[in-house]
């Protein structure tokens, strides 16, 4: 699996992370996380803008597919991802499939 990692640091401490990867012809991102002390500061949005920019530049011909936790669905919709199908349970969390052509992703 080919992966790109996006990190955000504050004074040398890791405070946010995301992973972009391609596997079996599918491009996705995941493991989006922000330190709880930084939630509500806009850092998650900044991180996602970096992820979207990388996807648009390096995977412009691909369709991006993710399994999003349903509580984050509206957040991902702001970046152009579209929900598909019905939510389901994966590893104890309710998730929904989302997708979008990389060229149609937007910075929020």
C-alpha positions as CSV (number, residue, x, y, z in Angstrom):
1,X,0.0,0.0,0.0
2,X,1.3,3.4,-1.0
3,X,0.6,6.0,1.6
4,X,1.2,9.7,2.3
5,X,1.1,11.0,5.8
6,X,0.1,14.5,6.8
7,X,1.2,15.8,10.2
8,X,0.5,19.0,12.1
9,X,2.8,20.0,15.0
10,X,2.6,22.7,17.6
11,X,5.9,23.6,19.4
12,X,7.3,20.2,18.4
13,X,4.3,18.2,19.6
14,X,2.2,16.2,17.1
15,X,-1.4,17.6,17.3
16,X,-3.1,16.3,14.2
17,X,-2.6,13.5,11.6
18,X,-4.1,12.1,8.4
19,X,-3.2,9.3,6.0
20,X,-3.8,9.2,2.3
21,X,-3.4,5.9,0.6
22,X,-4.0,3.9,-2.6
23,X,-4.8,0.3,-2.4
24,X,-6.1,-2.0,-5.2
25,X,-6.8,1.0,-7.4
26,X,-8.8,2.9,-4.8
27,X,-7.6,6.2,-3.4
28,X,-8.7,7.0,0.2
29,X,-7.8,8.9,3.3
30,X,-8.4,8.1,6.9
31,X,-7.1,8.1,10.4
32,X,-8.0,11.7,10.6
33,X,-7.3,12.8,14.2
34,X,-6.8,16.0,16.1
35,X,-5.6,16.2,19.7
36,X,-8.6,16.9,22.0
37,X,-7.0,20.1,23.2
38,X,-7.1,21.5,19.6
39,X,-10.6,20.5,18.7
40,X,-12.8,23.5,17.9
41,X,-9.8,25.6,16.8
42,X,-10.1,25.0,13.1
43,X,-7.1,22.7,13.0
44,X,-9.1,19.8,11.6
45,X,-10.4,22.0,8.8
46,X,-6.8,23.1,8.0
47,X,-5.7,19.5,8.0
48,X,-8.5,18.5,5.7
49,X,-7.7,21.4,3.3
50,X,-4.1,20.0,3.1
51,X,-5.5,16.5,2.4
52,X,-7.8,17.8,-0.3
53,X,-5.0,19.8,-1.9
54,X,-2.8,16.6,-2.0
55,X,-5.6,14.6,-3.5
56,X,-6.4,17.2,-6.2
57,X,-2.7,17.5,-7.2
58,X,-1.4,13.9,-6.9
59,X,-4.6,11.9,-7.6
60,X,-6.5,14.2,-9.9
61,X,-7.8,11.4,-12.2
62,X,-9.0,9.2,-9.3
63,X,-12.3,8.9,-7.5
64,X,-11.8,9.2,-3.7
65,X,-13.6,6.7,-1.5
66,X,-13.9,6.7,2.3
67,X,-15.8,5.0,5.0
68,X,-16.8,8.0,7.2
69,X,-18.1,7.8,10.7
70,X,-21.7,9.1,10.4
71,X,-21.1,11.9,13.0
72,X,-18.5,13.3,10.6
73,X,-20.5,13.0,7.4
74,X,-21.5,16.7,7.3
75,X,-17.9,17.7,7.9
76,X,-16.7,15.7,4.9
77,X,-19.6,17.0,2.7
78,X,-18.1,20.5,3.1
79,X,-15.1,19.2,1.1
80,X,-17.3,17.8,-1.8
81,X,-17.7,14.2,-0.7
82,X,-21.1,12.6,-1.3
83,X,-22.7,9.9,0.9
84,X,-23.7,6.7,-0.8
85,X,-26.0,3.9,0.5
86,X,-27.0,3.3,4.1
87,X,-24.9,3.5,7.2
88,X,-23.6,0.3,8.7
89,X,-21.6,-0.8,11.7
90,X,-17.8,-1.3,11.3
91,X,-15.7,-2.2,14.3
92,X,-18.4,-0.8,16.6
93,X,-18.8,2.5,14.8
94,X,-21.6,3.6,12.5
95,X,-20.1,4.5,9.1
96,X,-21.2,5.5,5.7
97,X,-19.5,5.2,2.3
98,X,-18.6,8.5,0.7
99,X,-17.0,9.4,-2.6
100,X,-16.1,12.1,-5.0
101,X,-13.9,12.6,-8.1
102,X,-10.6,14.2,-6.8
103,X,-11.0,17.1,-9.3
104,X,-14.4,18.0,-7.7
105,X,-13.1,18.1,-4.1
106,X,-13.1,21.6,-2.6
107,X,-11.2,23.5,0.0
108,X,-13.5,24.6,2.8
